[in-house]
Amino acid sequence: MARSQETFNKKQREKDRARKKKEKLEKREERKSEGGGIEIDWSSAPENLTMSENERNQQADNKKASN
C-alpha cells in the first residue's frame, strides 16, 4: 500500500514540476515579446566629475569622432 502512495506522490511532484516549468517558460516568452526594457535618458544622467583632464580630453575626442 505504501508503495502506491509513494508512486502517486512522485507523479504529482513531476506534474507540478512540469506545470511550473511550462508557466515559467510562458512568462519568459511573454517578457521577450513585450520588447521593452528600460530606456535610459543619458542626457539627464549626472556627469562624472571625478575624471582627470586626460580622461575628459579623451571623452571629448570620442564625441567628436562619433559625430
Buried (B, 14 or more C-beta within 10 A) or exposed (E): EEEEEEEEEEEEEEEEEEEEEEEEEEEEEEEEEEEEEEEEEEEEEEEEEEEEEEEEEEEEEEEEEEE
